[in-house]
Amino acid sequence: MDAADAWTYKGIELLSRGKINESIQAFDKAIEINPLCLDAWNNKGVALSALKRYNESVQAFDKAIELKRQNQTSLQTLLRIDR
């Protein structure tokens, strides 16, 4: 597990205990370490939504969707490579 994953898991744990603002800080730290951390973006969206910060929540979910799409495209390209 890398540092971004550790911060993401910390954020999930804080979120599950109702410490929403602290969880967002943990997700932000994970994203700072690894801007491609899909789970951090997704869970940040969940936390922001819980605070009714819907515009920011949508932005976080959009980023998570973009990263997921990029990963799927990379996988599809990889599968087409003739080895």
Secondary structure, 3 states (H helix, E strand, C coil): CCHHHHHHHHHHHHHHCCCHHHHHHHHHHHHHHCCCCHHHHHHHHHHHHHCCCHHHHHHHHHHHHHHHHHHHHHHHHHHHCCC
